Amino acid sequence: MNEFSKVAETLRNRPRTWLVTGAAGFIGSHLLETLLSLDQSVIALDNFSTGKPENLEAVRTRLQPAQWARCRIIEGDVADAATCAAACQGVDYVLHHAALGSVPRSLAEPRASHRANVTGFLELLEAARHAGVKRVVYASSSSVYGDAPELPKREDRIGRPLSPYAATKWMNEIYADTWGRVYGLECIGLRYFNVFGPRQDPQGPYAAVIPRWMDALWHGRPVTVYGDGETSRDFCYVANVVQANLLAATTDRAEAVHQVYNIAVGERTSLNELYHLLVVGLRRWRPDLNPPSPVYEPFRPGDVRHSQADISKARRLLGYDPPYRLAEGLELTWQWFHDRGD
């Protein structure tokens, strides 16, 4: 039995109360679904600025009525102190995923990114501290590595931020470390590397590359590649992220707390390679389609050239063992596209 299976069994036998912020978002809705399926009580906080009610509905339809009944939805803004205070009452663990993502969005709207990602995090930490929350697990990002050239990326070596978004996530890590040392609030940060999977929004100017390309290919449109296609990323399926959150929230190893961890697979895939994998997958589900060739455009400001994680620290201290590699995750995500019936 692996560490995650042990955690799942323990939670079933000893239900807790959780707060998931950004619960109507992509990652948040998967966390919500897993916790409720383990018979936990969950407060789901979202202001629905980027989160979608249909994500909550998708979770509801995949659960038993008694499990869904353990969910309490709060519509509110994480940057509002009173909202955070109300949401944290009686909570054991917080999984904080309310944020404005996307490097390009932060370049276009730096104040909005700061309010959601920094002010919101500060208000949440204060609410959790005063409510006696046992632990806060929060979403950081691989973007904090900035211009650091080393590969693979190690937690103790970061560079200068290349975007306001990266700066906000770095500030989260600084605040979490400070609140841990000054107030004793247990915090663990998870630096996500290019998470993808079902329910990730493919629309809009700030959509991530995998859902955006999948949607284009599914509808017979060309994909847009920024740069020469040799930019590389460590793509991580969302179920791996769910595992990491529950392991981080429940670990009883003292040395594992007040840390940040890379959450990824530890492999590097170029955008050109990703396109090939997506076309292979598409042909299994839509053999009638003949995808058009990619369209190459200039590099975007703020984009990191290469990214790959060293996940040995998360393996060693959390027992993290990602069960899904890129190809497996893509196949599950293509199935979701197919089942939507678009």
N, C-alpha and C positions, 0 to 999 in steps of 0.2 A: 504494500500500500504506500503510495507516494505522499508527500507532505500535504498536497492539496486535498486528497481524498480523506486524510485524517482530519483536516480542518472542517471539511463538509460534514463528516460524521459527528464531530464535536458540536458543531452549530445546530444540527438537527436535534441533538439531545439537550442542548442548552441554549434556547433562543435568546437573542439579544435585540435591542432596539438600535436601529441605524438611521443616520441622516445621509441621504445621497443628494448633493447639490448638483444642479444641471441634470436632473433625473430624466427629463424628456429629451435629452440630447442623445447622440450616438452611443458614446461609451456609457453614459449614465443610465440609459435604458437597459443596457446589458447587465450592468451591476444590479439594477433594481430587479430584473427578472431572476437572476441567480439567487439573490438573497431571499426573495419571496418563495422561490422553489425550494429553499432550504428551511421554510417555515419561520423566517425571521419577521420581525415587525419593522417597517421601513417608513420613514417620513421622506417624501419626495418633493424637493424644493426646486422650482424653476420659474423664471419670469416669462418664458416662451418667446424670448426675443430671437433665439436661434433654435431652441428646443421645439419639438413638434408634438401636439396632442396625439397625433396618430402613432407616435412611438409608444406612448403609454397605452394606447388601445391595443397595439400589437403585443405588448407584454401581457395585458389582461387576457387576451384570447389564448395565450399559451399556458395559462395557469389554471389551477382549480379555483372555484369561487372562494373557498375558505382561505386560500393563499392570497388571492387578490384583496380580500377583506382586511388583510393586515397592512395594507398600504394606505397612508394618509397623504394626500396631495396638497401642498401649499403653493399657491401662485404668489410669488414675491421675488424681490430683488435682493441678491446676496450683498449688495452694497448698502442695504438699509439695515441699520443696527437693530431696530425693533424686530424686523423680520427674522434676522439671524438668531436673536435671543429667543423668540418664540419657537423656532424650529429646533433649537438645541436642547430644549427642556426634556429631561428624562432619557436622553440619548447616551448610549454607550460608546458608539464608534461613528465617526464622520468620514465619509468618502467624498472629498471635495473635487467636483469636476465642472462647476459653474465657471465659465470663462468666455471671453471672445477669442477664438482661435484665429490662426492664419497670419503669416508674416505679411502678405500684401495688404490685408485689412488693417493691420497695425500701422503700416506706413501711410495709409490713407486716413486713418482715424486714430491717431495716437492717444488722444484724450479718452475716447471711449474704451480703448484697450486698457488704459491705466485704471479707469474707474471700475471696470468689471474685474480685472485680474489682480490689481493691487489693493485698491480700496475694499473690494469685495472680500479678498483674502484676510485683510486686517480685521474687518468686522466679524468674519467667521471665527478667527482665532480668539478674539475677545469674547464672543458669545460662548464658544466651546469652553474657554477657561472658566468663566463665571458659572457655567452650568455643570461643571464637574465631569465633562466628557473624558473618557478614558484615553482616547487616542484619535488624532486626526491624520488621515492618509490623504495626500493631495497630489494632484496632477502637475508635475513639472514637465519639462520638454527637452529633447535633444538640442533644441535651438540654443540653449545656454552655452553650448560648446563654442559657438561663434566662429571665430577665425582660427581656433586651435587646429593645427594641421595633422596631429597624430591620429593614426588609425591602428587598432580600434580605439574608440573613445573610452577613456577611463574616468571614473567619477571624480578623482582628485586632480584632474588636469583640464581646466576650461580656459577659453580665450576671451576675447572681447565680443560683446553682443553685436550682431549685425542688423538688428531690427528692434523697434519698440516692443514687439511681442517677446523677443528673447529677453529683453531687459526686465519685462514684467515677471517672467518666470524665474529669472535669477533673483529678483526682489522677493518673490515668494519663498525661495530657499533661505534667503537671509533672514526674513521675518520668522520663519519656522524655527530656524536655529536659535534665534534670539529668544523667542517665546519659550523654547525648551529650556534654555539656560537660565533665564530670568524668572520665569513663572512656573517651570516644571511641567509644562504641557507637553505630552508625548506627541511627537510629530514624525512622520516618515514621508519623504518625497519620492515620487516615481517619475523618472525622466523617460517619457514615452518617445519611441522612434517610429514615426509614420504608421500609426494604427489604422487598420482598415477592416471592413466587414459589413454585414447586413445592417441596414438602417442608416448608413452614412449618406448624407445628403449629396447627390451628384449635381445639384443645380447651383447656379449663382456664381459670381466672380471669384469667390473664395473657397470653392469646393476643392477637396484634396484630389490628388492625381488619380488614384485608383478608381473611385466612384465616377469621377468626371470622364475618364477614358472609357470605363465600362459603359456608361450611358451613351457616349458618342458612338462607340462601336455597335452597341445593341440597336441603335437607330440608324446605322449606316452612314454616320458622319465621320470625317477625319479627326484624329486626335491632334492636339497642339503640343509640341515638345519645345520647351524653353531651353535654348542652348543646343549643343551638338548631340544630346542623347546619352552622353557618357557620364553625366551626373549620376551619382549612385546613392542609394538609400537602403536602410535596414528596415524592411517592411514587416510589420508585426500584426498578426491576426488578433481581433478583439478578445477572443476567449483567453489568450495568453495574458492580456491586461487584467481581465477579471480575476484570474488565478492570482496574479501578483497583488492585487488589492486586498483580497481576503487573507492571503498569507501575511501581508504587512500589518493588517489590522489586528490579527490575532496572535502574532508571534509572542512568545514569552521569553525570548532571548534578550537580555538587557543590552547586549552589544549591538543588536539589530535596530534599536530605536535611536531616534535623533540622527538619522542617516538619510542619504539620497541614493537611489539605485537606478541603473539603466534597466529599462524594460523593453526588450526587443528579442530577436532570435539570435543575433550574433553573426549574421550573414549580410553580404553586400550585393545588391542587384542594380545594374544600370537601368536608366529609363528605356534604352533601346531593348535590353533584355526583357524588361517588364512588358513592353509592347508585344514582343514575340509571344510571351507566355499568355497574355490576354487574348491574342488572336487564336492561339491553340485552344484555349478554353472556350472562346466564343463558338468555334466551329463544332464543338461537341454539342452545344445547346442550340445553335442556329446555323446548321450546315448550308442553309439557303443563302446566307449572306457572303459577300465578297468584300471584306473591309478595304476602304481606300487607304492610300499611303499616308503616313504622318505628315503634318505640316510643321516645319521647324521655324521657330522665331527666336529673337535675341534672348539672352539670359535675362532673368528678372533681378532687380535690385534686392539685396537681403538674402538671397538664396545661398545656402552652403553648398559647396561643390561635391563633397563626399561625406558620407555618414555611415558609420558602422559601430555597433556597441560591443564593448566587453561586458558580458553579463555574469562574469565569475563571482562578483561580489553578491549579487542577488541569489545566485545558486548557493553560495556558501552560507550566507546569513539568514536568508528567508526560505530556502528550499525551493526556490523558483526553478521550474523545469518546463519551458514552453512546449506544449504538445503539438502545436501547429506550425509547420513551415509555410513558406510563401505559396507554393503550388496548392497545398491542401486548403489554405484559407481562400485563395482565389476561386477554387472550385465551389466551395460553400457559398461564396458571395455571388458567383454566377447563378447558382441555384436560386438564391433570393431574388435576383433580377428576373429570372424565369418565372418564379412563382407569383411575382407581382402582376404579371400579365400585361405589362406595358407594350 
